[in-house]
Amino acid sequence: MSQRTFSIVKPDAFRKGFTGAILAEMAKAGFKVVAIKKASISKVQAAGFYAVHKERPFFDSLTTFMSSGPIVLMVLEKENAIADLRKLMGATNPANAEDGTLRKLFAASIEENAVHGSDAEDTAAFEIGYWFAGYELV
């Protein structure tokens, strides 16, 4: 049965022109794009999205970074979508990411790591609902 997950092309990757290449890698891995949109988000929107990290020392720099430029928000679908996207993205720190992963290919640092992907079904449900209205997911 197919599963949905949520992903973001982060400001660093968007700025460097990597969006098309990232989408191509996702398509090559069998992901179907259910919904996609480009957005520029406020620090408040970023803070709401990353609220789970609000007590962490990196929260302010993360929300500042995520609101620093355009991003691409998307809902992806395939069997095992959440686990498969996590594997495709690679380790959070691109220095530790396996060859061929999105972060090894497109990320510069642990903070500017090119992409975000949901880590669990409940997270994916929250993240999809945070950025997309139901009618956008037809």
KOLLO-657112 format. One record per residue (C-alpha): residue number from 1; residue in one letter; x, y, z. Coordinates in pm, 1 decimal, decimal comma, padded with zeros to 6 digits. Layout:
BEGIN
TORMI seq type        u        v        w
TORMI NUM    A        X        Y        Z
...
***
This chain:
BEGIN
TORMI seq type        u        v        w
TORMI   1    M  00000,0  00000,0  00000,0
TORMI   2    S  00130,5  00341,8 -00083,0
TORMI   3    Q  00223,3  00591,7  00186,0
TORMI   4    R  00260,9  00969,3  00186,6
TORMI   5    T  00546,1  01169,9  00328,6
TORMI   6    F  00641,9  01533,9  00337,2
TORMI   7    S  00960,4  01696,6  00211,4
TORMI   8    I  01114,4  02040,1  00175,1
TORMI   9    V  01385,5  02163,7 -00057,3
TORMI  10    K  01551,5  02401,3  00188,0
TORMI  11    P  01667,3  02759,9  00112,8
TORMI  12    D  02032,1  02662,5  00057,6
TORMI  13    A  01948,8  02406,9 -00212,7
TORMI  14    F  01689,8  02636,1 -00371,7
TORMI  15    R  01940,4  02925,5 -00383,6
TORMI  16    K  02201,6  02704,3 -00549,2
TORMI  17    G  01956,0  02589,0 -00818,3
TORMI  18    F  01939,1  02225,5 -00700,9
TORMI  19    T  01558,0  02192,2 -00689,0
TORMI  20    G  01525,0  02025,5 -01030,2
TORMI  21    A  01807,1  01781,1 -00962,9
TORMI  22    I  01661,8  01690,0 -00621,2
TORMI  23    L  01317,5  01631,4 -00774,4
TORMI  24    A  01478,6  01419,0 -01046,3
TORMI  25    E  01650,0  01201,6 -00783,3
TORMI  26    M  01320,7  01162,0 -00599,2
TORMI  27    A  01143,1  01061,7 -00921,3
TORMI  28    K  01422,7  00816,9 -01004,8
TORMI  29    A  01369,8  00660,5 -00659,0
TORMI  30    G  01002,4  00604,0 -00743,4
TORMI  31    F  00838,8  00892,0 -00559,0
TORMI  32    K  00524,7  01044,2 -00709,1
TORMI  33    V  00460,7  01412,5 -00638,9
TORMI  34    V  00110,4  01448,4 -00492,9
TORMI  35    A  00140,0  01823,9 -00426,2
TORMI  36    I  00415,7  02081,1 -00464,7
TORMI  37    K  00452,9  02454,9 -00414,9
TORMI  38    K  00720,3  02717,4 -00377,2
TORMI  39    A  00690,5  02942,9 -00073,5
TORMI  40    S  00873,3  03203,4  00126,8
TORMI  41    I  00790,7  03150,5  00492,1
TORMI  42    S  00814,2  03376,6  00794,2
TORMI  43    K  01018,5  03300,0  01102,0
TORMI  44    V  00688,4  03254,7  01289,9
TORMI  45    Q  00571,8  02991,6  01035,7
TORMI  46    A  00908,1  02815,7  01063,4
TORMI  47    A  00882,0  02823,8  01444,4
TORMI  48    G  00536,9  02663,1  01430,6
TORMI  49    F  00658,0  02395,6  01193,7
TORMI  50    Y  00966,4  02314,3  01402,8
TORMI  51    A  00791,0  02363,3  01742,3
TORMI  52    V  00906,2  02015,4  01848,4
TORMI  53    H  01262,4  02157,8  01859,3
TORMI  54    K  01180,4  02483,0  02045,5
TORMI  55    E  01390,6  02389,9  02350,7
TORMI  56    R  01692,2  02287,3  02143,6
TORMI  57    P  01993,7  02521,2  02115,9
TORMI  58    F  01973,8  02528,2  01734,0
TORMI  59    F  01605,0  02637,9  01720,5
TORMI  60    D  01668,0  03007,9  01654,7
TORMI  61    S  01928,8  02949,5  01384,2
TORMI  62    L  01708,0  02680,5  01224,1
TORMI  63    T  01402,0  02906,6  01203,6
TORMI  64    T  01614,4  03198,5  01080,9
TORMI  65    F  01766,8  02976,9  00811,0
TORMI  66    M  01434,8  02825,4  00700,1
TORMI  67    S  01283,9  03173,2  00661,3
TORMI  68    S  01589,8  03311,7  00476,1
TORMI  69    G  01465,8  03245,1  00122,8
TORMI  70    P  01228,8  03046,3 -00097,0
TORMI  71    I  01166,2  02679,0 -00024,3
TORMI  72    V  00979,1  02404,1 -00207,9
TORMI  73    L  00718,2  02216,4 -00005,6
TORMI  74    M  00596,6  01880,1 -00130,1
TORMI  75    V  00391,1  01575,6 -00053,5
TORMI  76    L  00538,7  01256,8 -00195,6
TORMI  77    E  00387,8  00912,8 -00229,8
TORMI  78    K  00511,9  00557,2 -00279,2
TORMI  79    E  00525,3  00233,1 -00086,8
TORMI  80    N  00738,1  00279,7  00224,9
TORMI  81    A  00765,7  00651,4  00144,9
TORMI  82    I  00882,3  00770,6  00487,8
TORMI  83    A  01165,6  00520,7  00533,4
TORMI  84    D  01266,2  00535,6  00166,5
TORMI  85    L  01287,9  00915,4  00166,2
TORMI  86    R  01494,9  00912,3  00487,0
TORMI  87    K  01736,1  00668,8  00318,7
TORMI  88    L  01747,9  00876,8 -00000,8
TORMI  89    M  01818,1  01195,8  00196,9
TORMI  90    G  02108,9  01047,8  00391,9
TORMI  91    A  02250,6  01148,7  00729,6
TORMI  92    T  02160,8  01493,7  00867,0
TORMI  93    N  02529,8  01584,6  00854,1
TORMI  94    P  02631,4  01556,9  00486,9
TORMI  95    A  02985,3  01466,2  00596,1
TORMI  96    N  02838,6  01139,5  00730,3
TORMI  97    A  02594,3  01080,0  00443,8
TORMI  98    E  02641,6  00786,5  00208,2
TORMI  99    D  02748,4  00848,3 -00151,7
TORMI 100    G  02454,6  00908,4 -00383,4
TORMI 101    T  02224,9  01045,0 -00111,5
TORMI 102    L  02065,9  01387,6 -00153,5
TORMI 103    R  02264,8  01538,5  00131,0
TORMI 104    K  02595,5  01398,5  00004,2
TORMI 105    L  02516,2  01539,3 -00340,8
TORMI 106    F  02360,0  01875,5 -00254,1
TORMI 107    A  02421,5  01977,1  00109,7
TORMI 108    A  02697,0  02198,3  00248,8
TORMI 109    S  02670,0  02149,2  00625,3
TORMI 110    I  02464,2  02003,1  00908,4
TORMI 111    E  02242,3  02314,2  00905,5
TORMI 112    E  02241,6  02382,4  00531,0
TORMI 113    N  02156,3  02022,2  00451,7
TORMI 114    A  01941,4  02075,8  00141,0
TORMI 115    V  01629,8  01874,1  00226,8
TORMI 116    H  01384,1  01789,0  00500,0
TORMI 117    G  01176,9  01473,0  00520,7
TORMI 118    S  00923,9  01344,3  00771,8
TORMI 119    D  01061,1  01091,7  01019,9
TORMI 120    A  00739,6  00904,3  01110,1
TORMI 121    E  00373,4  00865,2  01008,2
TORMI 122    D  00241,6  01104,7  01275,7
TORMI 123    T  00506,8  01361,9  01184,0
TORMI 124    A  00420,0  01329,9  00814,1
TORMI 125    A  00049,5  01381,8  00890,9
TORMI 126    F  00125,7  01697,0  01094,1
TORMI 127    E  00370,8  01835,4  00836,7
TORMI 128    I  00143,7  01774,5  00537,4
TORMI 129    G -00148,7  01936,9  00719,9
TORMI 130    Y  00066,7  02231,9  00828,8
TORMI 131    W  00148,1  02335,4  00470,8
TORMI 132    F -00126,0  02186,7  00251,3
TORMI 133    A -00505,0  02214,3  00258,5
TORMI 134    G -00694,5  01893,3  00187,2
TORMI 135    Y -00811,7  02013,2 -00154,7
TORMI 136    E -00447,7  02051,0 -00262,3
TORMI 137    L -00388,8  01678,4 -00209,3
TORMI 138    V -00631,9  01541,8 -00468,0
***
